[in-house]
Amino acid sequence: MDGQDYEWTTAKAVLVPDAADRITGYDPERNEVFTLFGEHRYEMRCYAKDGEKVYRLEHAGYKKPTLPPGCIEWNDVT
């Protein structure tokens, strides 16, 4: 997605999950197993040249998956 051009946009940011970086967790309070994924953030930027606007998605960061308070990794349970 990084560097793709668009004619127009209504989005300021796009969040894309990353299945390669994931955590499987366990919530003992709810007795539930869940999976969290890493998340890439792309922001829409506008560039102008000679009166023409070009909208482009650019990689703006990455957020690693983190377990919520009170939850543990599933590997530690099994």
N, C-alpha and C positions, 0 to 999 in steps of 0.2 A: 504494500500500500504506500510505502514511503516514496514520495516524488510523483505520484499519479496526478495528472491534471484533470480538472473538471470545468465544465462551462459555467456552472453556477452551484450554489450550495445553500442549504438552510442549517447545516450542522456546524457547530464550532469545534466539536471533538468527537472522535470515534474510539470506543474501547474494544479491543480485540483480545479474547482469551488465548493463552498459550498452554496447550495441553502437554508440552514437553516439561513444564515446570509446574508440578501439582503436589498437593498435600491431601492425603486422606485422613480425616480426623474423626474423633468420636466425642459426642456430647453425652456425658454420663447422666446429666439431669433429665434429658429427653430420651435417653437410650437410643440415639440415632447416629448413624455413620453418614458422613458427607465428604464431598471432594471440593477443594478450592483450587482454582487455577491462577497462574500468573496472568498479568494483564498489561498489554501494550497500549499506550495512549498515543493517538495520532491527532494532531490539531490541524484544522483547515486554515491555511494562510492565503492571503491574496497578494499578488504581485501585479504591478502595472508597468507597462512599457509602451510608449508611443500611443497612449490613450486606450490601450487594450488591457483588460483585466484577465488574469489567469489565477484560478483557485487551485491550490495544491495541498494534498495531505502530506504532513511531515511528522516523522517520529518525534514525540515529545517526552518520552520517558517509559519506564517500566516499573511495575509494582510487583514485588514477590508476594506469593500467597502467605498469609500468616493466620494462625489459629486464633479464634476468639477466646477471651478469658474463660477459664474453667474447662476448656476442651483439651484433649490430648491426641497425639498422633495414633492412628489406628494400629500401626506396627507395634507400639508399646503395649497395646491391649491384648493382641493375639499371641 
